[in-house]
């Protein structure tokens, strides 16, 4: 059957949604992503001929290309409606070549939201393919191919096969390892605090030592805290010497960008970046509602905080009708991150009147949670400031000052829709001259803490602030680091593996520019300049390649002279008698016979934790790893004893029921709990 208009998008879901909007004169089909790319088996870039790429049809996509050619041949018009970004523009360009379309024809259709009005309006204004966008994507693809296909083989030769290096990937790995180095060299410093509780008219409130005679004093050791305690008469009253009341206003954040969505979804919903982007894609492409299929959010790959006037007015109307005029704000006016592209709006609901609760039964649990987050953040961005009443009270005795801080929400404003972690902390009604009694005081020792390891949210934030990569690259970059086992997750934070550190050391020594964050950020700016039409893509690649090629030649020579010897294991192979050595595999170190490949005997390196098996009472508990690289604990007598536990067993029993205790770790820290009953205890720091 011939169709007058053929529309090609990337996703079958998006195709299904748009098909319902356009009517019977249109046939909408999906390319299911890229159909043409550089070959996997070789670099596919002619380095001697202006970086000419050699594109081929991706293996397994031949039938799709054949079907699209057949449909395009019978259609009067072919429209390319891939996503409105560099990647989407490149897909449209590749389709033009594969289908032999006129490159000067206005057949490119873009829309920021998959709604009936937006799609129909977009088809009234088709344009030609934007070659600046294509060139920017092409430059990134070729640049990453040059780096990956040049450096990775060197890592294979010197460390192990299957390793990879990448422009953004290697810089991100260095960030994680640099943080780990900071933690290792960190020297904790002792300090003391003196928390106290005071009572006024049967109301108790907390305060903390501040200083002497109005000047802040730090307590560096126990002696200094005891000097303060000696000045106090704990049985006497304390005077309220100062009361300072203020009104504090707190404004909402702007609607989400890709980066801030990934961060907030990680912090609030405990979503990984890849999961966030997958669900956001589903919400963008279309959800079947009672009224029909509709894209619930605008395009989710954006670094702009701009909001259209239409969306703003819809939010204003909703807020005024449901919460009242006093909840209306002026809208957040915040400049975009440096280097941000303003081609799209911020991530927002395509129709603000579609509340999360009204469509809850049409969404999966995770879709509902993410849509609620996006909807609430956008609506809150158009709401009034929250107003707090704050009070700071200074309590004095013998020149020793304690301070208490209280706050209460006077007007919730945007917090009505997007609450934070703030809680009221009410103090008794105090005035200067009042006297209060001490009910409890106890000096407390502390030590400064090292910087925290990155979690997904803080890593994404750091990458964005440093201009490394683009928001759409964060999820695949993080996934690659995990997949290559360069990093592992410890209490949901990134910890570099020994393999990752070896790769990073090699990269720092031989390719310092590739792992340099400033260099990587400047390259992102160069790609943005290509997109803006300010620079030619071949010139940018050449500027990078000339010094890189010199670096590469030097590395090939010097790395050839390096011999990495296997570490002796200290015992012989039980099968052939040759010495065993320690090798590094995908999941860390393992024992292997030095007579490889003639002898392929290997053994896992088990880590004993000093605990007798609580089940058989004969074996020892060792740390093991599952097929998905998750740590668990089991008996070393397996399979004779099948004891296993995800939580680390301890060498003591529960004082309540006698079963073994375990250490449970989560985002907030660790706890000792019984494996059988409800007994638990806090871990003493």
Secondary structure, 3 states (H helix, E strand, C coil): CCCCEEEEECCHHHHHHHHHHHCCCEEEEECCCCCEEECCCCCCEECCCCCEECEEECCCCHHHHHHHHHHHHHCCEEEECCCCCHHHHHHHHHHHHHCCCCCCCCCECCCCECCHHHHHHHHCCCECCCHHHHHHHHHHHHHHHHHHHHHHHHHHHHCCCCCCCCHHHHHHHHHHHHHHHHHHHCCCCEEEEEEEEEEECCEEEEEEEEEECCEECCECCHHHHHHHHHHCCCCCCEEEEEEEEEEEEECCCCCECHHHHHHHHHHHHCCCHHHHHHHHHHHHHCEEECCEEECCEECCCCCCCCCCHHHHHHHHHHHHHHCCHHHECCCCCCCCCCCCCCCCCCECECCCCCCCHHHHHHCCHHHHHHHHHHHHHHHHHCECCEEEEEEEEEEEECCEEEEEEEEEEEECHHHHCCCCCCCCECCCCCCCCCEEEEEEEEEEEEECCCCCCCCHHHHHHHHHHHCCCCHHHHHHHHHHHHHCCCEEEECCEEEECHHHHHHHHHHHHHCCCCCCHHHHHHHHHHHHHHHCCCCCHHHHHHHHHHHHHHHHHHHHHHHHCCCCCCEEEEEECCCCCCEEEEEEECCEEEEEECCCCCCCCEEECCEEEEEECCCCCCCEEEEEECCCCCEEEEECCCCCCCCEECCEEEEEECCCCCCEEEEEEECCEEEEEECCCCCEEECCC
